Amino acid sequence: MASKWRQFFDVSTIRRDVDEIKELATTYVNQESVDPLKAAGRYAAWGCAGSLFIGMGAMLALVGLLRVLQDETAVFHGTWSWVPYIIIALIGILIIALIAWRIVSGPAKRRLPAPEKKAS
């Protein structure tokens, strides 16, 4: 009778089951929390890098446009030399406003075809 109950209290079987549960829990935590966090971090890092490069490119484009307005046009010389700065500032503000508007408006909604009306 004692040998019959011994199989239920075998230490190696319990240890193996505990190790299996521990491995399963570790795998589950990695799969459901750590891996998505790594993916989100990677997504955020690429987004920040892209934003930085786009911002630097826009700044260089605005400075280039300022230099074109100052050097290539004969209108903005003398007492009108401040006008290109105002023009560039307004263009920069317009770009920032467009970007802010797109951020606040959220993702575009998918347009589904209208349901067909049933004939009565």
VOTI-571563 format. One record per residue (C-alpha): residue in one letter; x negated, y, z. Coordinates in steps of 0.05 Angstrom, whole numbers, plus 32768, in hexadecimal, padded with zeros to 4 digits. Last residue first. Layout:
AXYZ ...
END
This chain:
S831A83B87C0A A82D583BC7BEA K829D83B47C1C K826B83EC7C21 E822283DB7C16 P81F283E87C4F A81C384227C44 P817C840D7C32 L814B84107C6B R811C844A7C75 R80E4843A7CA5 K80D984717CD7 A809884977CD5 P806E84947D13 G807184CD7D45 S808985147D3A V805A852E7D6F I801A85167D4C R8032852F7D08 W804485747D24 A800185787D49 I7FDB85697D08 L8004859D7CE1 A7FF985D17D18 I7FAE85C37D19 I7FAA85CB7CCD L7FD2860C7CD0 I7FA686277D08 G7F6986187CDD I7F88863A7CA0 L7F9986777CCB A7F52867A7CE7 I7F3686747CA1 I7F6186AE7C87 I7F5086D87CC4 Y7F0586CC7CBB P7F0B86DB7C70 V7F2D871F7C82 W7EF487397CAE S7EC987517C73 W7F0087807C5A T7EDB87C07C70 G7EA087B07C43 H7EA987717C1A F7EE587427C16 V7EFE87527BD0 A7EBF873E7BAA T7ECC86F47BB3 E7E9586C07BAE D7E6D86CF7BEC Q7E9F86DB7C25 L7ED886AF7C0C V7EA986787BF8 R7E86867C7C3C L7EC886777C60 L7EDC863B7C35 G7E9B86197C48 V7EA786287C92 L7EED860B7C8B A7ED385CC7C68 L7E9E85C37C9D M7ED285C77CD4 A7F0085977CAF G7EC685667CA7 M7EB4856B7CF1 G7EFC855F7D05 I7F0285237CD5 F7EC285067CF2 L7ED8850E7D3A S7F1D84F37D2B G7EFF84B67D0A A7ED184A97D45 C7F0B84B17D75 G7F3784817D4D W7EFF844E7D47 A7EF584507D92 A7F40844C7D9F Y7F49840F7D73 R7F0D83ED7D94 G7F2983FC7DD8 A7F6D83E17DC3 A7F4D83A17DA9 K7F2683997DEA L7F6583A47E12 P7F8A83727DE8 D7F53833E7DF5 V7F50834A7E40 S7F9B83467E4E E7FC1830D7E2E Q7F8982E17E11 N7F5782ED7E48 V7F8B82E37E7F Y7FA582A47E5D T7F5F82867E54 T7F4F82937E9D A7F9182747EB3 L7F8682367E88 E7F3F822F7EA2 K7F5682347EEA I7F8F82037EDD E7F5E81D17EBE D7F2E81D97EF7 V7F6681CD7F29 D7F7D818F7F02 R7F3681747EFF R7F2D81807F4A I7F6F815C7F58 T7F5A81217F2D S7F15811D7F4D V7F3381207F93 D7F6180E37F89 F7F9D80F07FB6 F7FD280D57F88 Q7FA980977F75 R7F9F80877FBF W7FE9807F7FCB K7FEB80397FAB S7FA980257FCA A7FC78030800F M800080008000 
END
